[in-house]
Amino acid sequence: MAKDPIRVLVTGAAGQIGYALVPMIARGVMLGVDQPVILHLLDIPPAAEALNGVKMELVDAAFPLLKGVVATTDVVEACTGVNIAVMVGGFPRKEGMERKDVMSKNVSIYKSQASALEKHAAANCKVLVVANPANTNALILKEFAPSIPEKNITSLTRLDHNRALGQISERLNVQVSDVKNVIIWGNHSSTQYPDVNHATVNTPGGEKPVRKLVADDEWLNGEFITIVQQRGAAIIKARKLSSALSAASSACDHIRDWFLGTPEGTWVSMGVYSDGSYNVPAGLIYSFPVTCKNGEWSIVQGLSIDEYSRNKLDLTAKELSEEKDLAYSCLS
């Protein structure tokens, strides 16, 4: 029996990430090859013409799963009835701008979008914030959409998670699909902590710990972490544009696992509302290892944290607390 279409909102849809993301959603990469979708595309008025061009291309691609496209610069129209919201639009930091200026711009964007989602989205709408500072933008959205359950508001660290999987796969010359259970702790920023202490590789002789196979703690505690933390900057340097393809792909991975579930024995990294697990202050949107089942995520509990890791977890939590204070100061 045919499924009812799911309405998916993409904000900043005329931008680079949006342009890479919408065909993936329309092709079934995000929600499965049997799930029809209606795309809601939002962008700012100066991008209206480009947004219409994206809509034209979606029509021209004749995606069988795509049952409709709403392309608009009106936030209420964009948010009406949506089941999933992927918040890609935000104000990027420009040369010479202070962090507070960027934060102030994003606070006002996320405040207005939160109100529209709260009033007009479908019940139980799930939200993924991609635009940076993603964790804190998600926190602002939560603040101004109090009727959306906190468990339904997340931020993207799956890109960092996938980057970590990719680096281990390259280092060991194994298939990336054979590497699992890396963790990104904390903020989607250069303080994030890519942790391989619980990660494994599927080998012909069974699952083996990444740390044992790499057998180079200096690399794992040094260069590996830096590569993952700085990968976005490296791509900007190489492409002269920020990561779009990989960001779009990881957004699909995030929503797909959240909706359809993580494989048994596998966890992924998601920025979620902290409940105090692992002594991370409650009330931050912080990246944890999670498993997903029946459309709900749960933080993986009971993992051992050594002293080196503890310091890294605390450092990124401190940055998130400072960002939270900065964001709230923009509200006053």
Legacy VTK file of the C-alpha trace (Angstrom):
# vtk DataFile Version 3.0
C-alpha trace
ASCII
DATASET POLYDATA
POINTS 332 float
0.000 0.000 0.000
1.357 3.447 -0.943
2.603 5.537 1.969
1.338 9.069 2.602
3.898 11.718 1.597
6.103 13.204 4.308
6.545 16.975 4.127
10.198 17.999 4.442
11.228 21.623 4.936
14.678 22.748 3.774
15.610 26.319 4.697
18.368 28.082 2.756
17.245 25.835 -0.097
18.764 27.952 -2.890
22.218 27.749 -1.308
24.998 25.256 -1.900
23.990 22.678 0.696
20.307 23.039 -0.178
21.050 22.458 -3.859
22.939 19.246 -3.001
20.358 18.127 -0.428
16.994 18.441 -2.171
17.678 15.896 -4.950
18.901 13.406 -2.337
15.627 13.777 -0.422
13.590 13.533 -3.637
15.457 10.354 -4.632
14.715 8.589 -1.330
18.190 8.830 0.234
16.800 10.429 3.414
13.590 8.487 4.072
13.796 5.377 1.924
13.046 4.428 -1.655
9.373 3.715 -0.936
8.588 6.961 0.935
6.941 9.760 -1.095
7.870 13.319 -0.105
6.623 16.875 -0.574
9.449 19.392 -0.418
9.000 22.791 1.248
11.819 25.097 0.169
12.461 28.384 1.997
14.969 31.110 1.275
15.301 34.854 1.706
13.690 37.283 -0.811
16.981 38.152 -2.603
17.332 34.426 -3.432
13.743 34.048 -4.726
14.742 33.738 -8.371
17.437 31.150 -7.649
14.949 29.261 -5.460
12.494 29.135 -8.353
15.321 27.745 -10.500
15.818 24.921 -7.985
12.086 24.178 -8.143
12.256 24.094 -11.953
15.104 21.577 -11.816
13.219 19.380 -9.353
10.279 19.313 -11.777
12.661 18.580 -14.695
14.262 15.668 -12.823
10.874 13.879 -12.686
11.579 12.156 -9.357
8.915 9.452 -8.887
8.852 9.949 -5.094
8.420 13.724 -5.274
4.716 14.517 -4.896
4.951 18.297 -4.715
7.220 21.314 -4.211
6.420 24.448 -2.210
9.080 27.102 -2.958
8.608 30.310 -1.003
10.194 33.222 0.820
7.324 33.241 3.347
8.289 31.461 6.559
4.682 30.611 7.543
3.902 29.046 4.168
7.172 27.114 4.313
6.544 25.713 7.799
2.877 24.788 7.387
2.270 21.083 7.924
5.924 19.992 7.769
6.927 16.706 9.435
10.681 17.252 9.163
12.574 20.551 9.157
16.186 20.700 7.979
17.468 24.145 8.927
20.284 24.894 6.503
19.743 28.652 6.265
21.712 30.904 8.587
23.925 33.960 8.619
27.548 33.030 7.807
30.434 34.708 9.567
32.070 37.244 7.287
35.546 38.693 7.450
35.936 41.183 10.247
32.779 40.089 12.076
32.876 39.397 15.786
31.315 36.159 17.081
28.668 38.170 18.880
27.591 39.863 15.611
27.142 36.483 13.909
25.341 35.102 16.942
23.019 38.085 17.067
22.045 37.651 13.380
21.404 33.916 13.845
19.442 34.414 17.057
16.985 36.652 15.199
16.712 34.172 12.258
16.142 31.159 14.512
13.761 33.038 16.784
11.410 33.814 13.873
11.690 30.346 12.300
11.074 28.696 15.694
7.838 30.663 16.136
6.626 29.662 12.648
7.466 25.983 13.223
5.773 26.005 16.595
2.558 27.497 15.220
2.360 25.809 11.812
4.411 22.564 11.635
2.771 19.146 11.961
2.551 17.591 15.412
5.752 15.736 16.374
7.803 17.597 13.738
11.470 16.572 13.887
14.065 19.325 13.473
17.700 19.116 12.358
19.809 22.285 12.523
22.707 22.373 10.055
23.570 26.105 9.911
26.422 27.168 12.179
26.762 27.628 15.059
24.521 24.549 14.746
24.376 23.427 18.384
23.543 26.887 19.685
21.141 27.701 16.818
19.280 24.522 17.804
19.185 25.693 21.426
17.699 29.055 20.389
15.127 27.268 18.254
14.195 25.109 21.247
13.851 28.204 23.416
11.355 29.833 21.025
9.387 26.716 20.142
8.571 25.462 23.636
5.738 23.210 22.457
8.098 21.200 20.213
9.486 18.445 22.472
13.184 18.978 23.260
13.913 15.455 21.997
12.680 16.566 18.549
15.322 19.297 18.161
18.785 18.152 17.098
21.923 19.516 15.452
24.219 18.011 12.848
27.455 16.354 13.964
26.987 13.378 11.640
29.238 15.154 9.143
32.070 15.071 11.708
31.190 11.455 12.575
31.392 10.466 8.900
34.657 12.389 8.506
36.115 10.370 11.397
34.930 7.086 9.823
36.514 8.180 6.534
39.882 8.971 8.119
40.047 5.595 9.902
39.018 3.802 6.703
41.780 5.589 4.741
44.409 4.983 7.420
43.684 1.244 7.658
42.838 0.794 3.965
39.496 -0.836 4.808
35.966 -0.204 3.569
34.305 2.677 5.439
31.231 0.459 5.916
33.399 -1.878 8.030
34.252 0.892 10.540
31.723 1.761 13.253
31.150 3.397 16.622
33.429 6.396 16.460
31.978 9.215 18.581
31.880 12.967 18.127
31.485 14.594 21.526
30.380 18.189 22.007
30.220 21.098 19.615
30.291 21.170 15.811
33.391 23.349 16.003
37.135 22.976 16.339
36.700 21.938 20.007
34.724 18.801 19.088
36.297 15.567 20.297
36.457 12.726 17.742
36.833 9.636 19.963
37.862 6.177 18.650
38.226 4.461 22.019
35.091 2.354 21.444
35.295 2.136 17.648
35.762 -1.164 15.858
36.554 -2.518 12.396
34.880 -5.555 10.931
37.746 -7.807 9.744
37.791 -11.368 8.361
38.761 -12.435 11.901
35.839 -10.598 13.556
35.464 -7.116 15.070
38.752 -5.545 16.205
39.303 -2.276 18.116
40.379 0.654 15.945
43.032 1.701 18.461
44.652 -1.744 18.326
44.597 -1.917 14.510
45.948 1.601 13.988
48.585 0.926 16.672
49.666 4.573 16.707
48.312 6.487 19.701
50.303 9.563 18.749
48.392 9.791 15.431
45.005 8.951 16.985
45.428 11.512 19.808
46.986 14.151 17.573
46.793 14.415 13.801
43.585 12.347 13.458
41.685 14.643 15.843
43.024 17.778 14.150
42.146 16.514 10.649
38.528 15.850 11.678
38.242 19.138 13.600
39.704 21.192 10.742
38.285 19.259 7.779
35.736 21.955 6.923
38.489 24.581 6.648
40.605 22.210 4.519
37.718 21.767 2.074
37.162 25.541 1.835
40.877 25.910 1.065
40.708 23.227 -1.649
37.326 24.074 -3.236
37.121 27.776 -2.367
33.610 26.802 -1.181
32.389 25.139 1.979
31.407 21.457 2.273
28.059 20.979 0.553
27.916 17.463 -0.879
29.179 15.820 2.337
27.036 18.072 4.559
23.912 17.209 2.554
24.713 13.497 2.596
25.287 13.480 6.360
22.013 15.380 6.951
20.258 12.551 5.077
22.120 9.981 7.197
21.091 11.783 10.414
17.375 11.899 9.542
17.315 8.408 8.023
18.771 6.775 11.139
16.523 8.868 13.405
13.415 7.860 11.427
14.278 4.318 10.413
16.613 3.251 13.251
20.307 2.488 13.688
21.565 -1.046 12.967
21.841 -3.351 15.991
25.164 -2.795 17.772
25.886 0.485 15.990
25.630 4.025 17.292
25.907 7.388 15.561
26.669 10.940 16.705
23.868 13.510 17.042
23.700 16.909 18.711
20.905 16.428 21.252
19.580 18.125 24.386
21.829 17.097 27.260
20.237 15.386 30.258
23.492 15.398 32.265
24.803 12.096 30.841
28.603 11.742 31.067
28.636 14.759 33.429
27.912 17.103 30.516
25.929 20.091 31.853
22.201 19.673 31.259
20.570 22.236 28.982
23.153 22.276 26.181
22.730 20.827 22.687
25.760 18.531 22.799
26.871 15.727 20.503
26.609 12.273 22.069
26.707 8.700 20.809
23.079 7.667 20.259
21.067 4.731 19.017
17.700 5.254 17.321
14.583 3.091 17.362
10.938 3.797 16.454
11.747 7.430 15.639
13.377 8.133 19.039
17.048 8.585 19.922
18.684 7.400 23.167
22.114 8.347 24.466
24.392 5.293 24.724
25.160 4.871 28.424
27.989 3.288 30.398
30.942 3.920 28.060
34.270 4.285 29.878
35.843 7.744 29.642
39.567 8.035 30.337
41.208 11.156 31.742
42.361 12.417 28.327
38.809 12.096 26.978
37.285 13.663 30.090
39.333 16.815 29.534
38.234 16.955 25.893
34.537 16.486 26.818
34.806 19.285 29.389
36.603 21.655 27.001
33.913 21.449 24.304
31.151 21.714 26.961
32.798 24.907 28.226
32.736 26.386 24.708
29.046 25.463 24.331
28.218 27.064 27.688
29.997 30.246 26.560
28.093 30.198 23.227
24.834 29.732 25.123
25.604 32.751 27.326
26.532 34.802 24.243
23.306 33.795 22.472
21.164 34.638 25.506
22.913 38.001 25.847
21.760 38.762 22.274
18.174 38.248 23.457
18.342 40.853 26.177
LINES 1 333
332 0 1 2 3 4 5 6 7 8 9 10 11 12 13 14 15 16 17 18 19 20 21 22 23 24 25 26 27 28 29 30 31 32 33 34 35 36 37 38 39 40 41 42 43 44 45 46 47 48 49 50 51 52 53 54 55 56 57 58 59 60 61 62 63 64 65 66 67 68 69 70 71 72 73 74 75 76 77 78 79 80 81 82 83 84 85 86 87 88 89 90 91 92 93 94 95 96 97 98 99 100 101 102 103 104 105 106 107 108 109 110 111 112 113 114 115 116 117 118 119 120 121 122 123 124 125 126 127 128 129 130 131 132 133 134 135 136 137 138 139 140 141 142 143 144 145 146 147 148 149 150 151 152 153 154 155 156 157 158 159 160 161 162 163 164 165 166 167 168 169 170 171 172 173 174 175 176 177 178 179 180 181 182 183 184 185 186 187 188 189 190 191 192 193 194 195 196 197 198 199 200 201 202 203 204 205 206 207 208 209 210 211 212 213 214 215 216 217 218 219 220 221 222 223 224 225 226 227 228 229 230 231 232 233 234 235 236 237 238 239 240 241 242 243 244 245 246 247 248 249 250 251 252 253 254 255 256 257 258 259 260 261 262 263 264 265 266 267 268 269 270 271 272 273 274 275 276 277 278 279 280 281 282 283 284 285 286 287 288 289 290 291 292 293 294 295 296 297 298 299 300 301 302 303 304 305 306 307 308 309 310 311 312 313 314 315 316 317 318 319 320 321 322 323 324 325 326 327 328 329 330 331
